[in-house]
Amino acid sequence: MIQTHTAPYAALLLRIALGVMFLAHGLLKVLVFTIPGTVQFFESVGLPAVLAYATIIAEIAGGVLLIAGFATRWLALGSVPLLLGAAWVHWPNGWVFSAQGGGWEYPVFLAVAALVQFLLGDGAWAMSARRLAAQQRTS
């Protein structure tokens, strides 16, 4: 049974955790691996360079927007292919993400978490909910 009085806070916690994770991974690609290093890595696994730039933008912008609660469902759903792509890259390294090169279970878990976020929606204190409430007051 869903606890309707706590479910919005559960969705909020998941939304913030996913947003922070995406933001951290996007900034990791910029600040630690560097953009040229990230591009080189993408090319080394057979992906086009432009996908590295798109991934960095998606992770940083998507992370910020998730934290704010803007278009949460669609951002979460849109992140699933990105996460499954990460799982594909890490597949040869095996199950454990602490293995050399990282394993595939972490991005798969995050893909499932993103699908759960899509199903749950914004949660408490979301920008989308506040915008909708403001529109309803002016209508």
C-alpha positions in Angstrom: 0.0 0.0 0.0 1.3 3.4 -0.9 1.6 5.9 2.0 0.1 8.9 0.2 1.2 11.4 2.9 4.9 10.4 2.6 5.1 9.4 -1.1 5.8 13.0 -2.3 8.8 13.2 0.0 10.0 9.8 -1.2 9.8 11.1 -4.8 11.6 14.3 -3.7 14.5 12.3 -2.1 14.8 10.2 -5.2 14.7 13.2 -7.5 17.4 15.0 -5.5 19.6 11.9 -5.4 19.3 11.4 -9.1 19.9 15.0 -9.8 23.0 15.2 -7.6 24.4 12.0 -9.2 23.9 13.4 -12.8 25.4 16.7 -11.9 28.4 15.1 -10.2 29.0 12.8 -13.1 28.7 15.6 -15.6 31.1 17.8 -13.6 33.5 14.8 -13.3 33.7 14.6 -17.0 34.5 18.4 -17.2 36.7 19.0 -14.2 38.5 15.7 -13.7 38.5 13.8 -17.0 38.4 17.1 -19.0 36.2 17.5 -22.0 39.0 16.4 -24.4 39.6 13.3 -22.2 35.9 12.5 -22.2 35.7 12.9 -26.0 38.7 10.6 -26.4 37.2 8.0 -24.1 33.9 8.0 -26.0 35.8 7.6 -29.3 37.9 4.8 -27.8 34.8 2.7 -27.1 33.4 3.4 -30.6 31.0 6.3 -29.9 31.0 9.5 -31.8 32.7 12.6 -30.2 29.5 14.6 -30.4 27.9 12.1 -28.0 30.5 13.0 -25.3 29.4 16.7 -25.6 25.7 15.7 -25.5 26.3 13.5 -22.5 28.1 16.2 -20.6 25.3 18.7 -21.3 22.5 16.2 -20.5 24.1 15.2 -17.2 24.8 18.8 -16.0 21.6 20.4 -17.2 19.5 17.4 -16.4 21.0 17.2 -12.9 20.2 20.8 -12.1 16.7 20.5 -13.6 16.0 17.3 -11.6 17.1 18.9 -8.4 14.8 21.8 -9.1 12.0 19.5 -10.0 11.4 20.9 -13.5 9.9 18.4 -16.0 11.0 15.6 -13.7 9.1 12.7 -15.4 10.4 13.5 -18.8 14.0 14.2 -17.7 14.0 10.9 -15.8 12.6 9.0 -18.7 15.1 10.7 -21.1 18.0 9.7 -18.9 17.3 6.0 -19.3 19.0 5.7 -22.7 22.0 7.6 -21.3 22.2 5.2 -18.4 21.8 2.1 -20.5 24.5 3.5 -22.8 26.8 3.7 -19.7 25.9 0.2 -18.8 26.8 -0.9 -22.3 30.2 0.8 -22.0 30.9 -0.9 -18.7 29.4 -4.3 -19.6 32.8 -5.9 -20.4 34.1 -4.9 -17.0 31.7 -7.2 -15.2 29.1 -6.7 -12.4 30.9 -4.7 -9.7 31.3 -1.0 -10.4 34.4 -0.9 -8.2 36.2 -3.2 -10.7 38.8 -1.9 -13.0 36.9 0.4 -15.4 33.7 0.1 -13.5 31.0 -2.5 -13.8 27.5 -2.3 -15.3 25.3 -2.7 -12.2 25.5 0.9 -11.1 24.2 2.4 -14.4 21.5 -0.3 -14.6 20.4 0.4 -11.0 20.2 4.2 -11.9 18.2 3.4 -15.0 15.7 1.5 -12.8 15.7 4.4 -10.3 15.0 6.9 -13.2 12.1 4.7 -14.4 10.7 4.8 -10.8 11.1 8.6 -10.8 9.2 8.7 -14.1 6.4 6.6 -12.6 6.3 8.7 -9.3 6.5 12.1 -10.8 7.9 15.3 -9.3 7.4 14.8 -5.6 7.3 17.6 -3.0 8.8 21.0 -3.6 9.1 20.7 -7.3 9.3 23.7 -9.6 6.8 22.1 -12.0 4.2 21.7 -9.2 4.7 25.3 -8.2 4.3 26.5 -11.7 1.2 24.5 -12.2 -0.3 25.8 -9.0 0.5 29.4 -10.0 -1.2 28.8 -13.4 -4.3 27.4 -11.8 -4.6 30.4 -9.4 -4.4 32.8 -12.4 -6.9 30.9 -14.5 
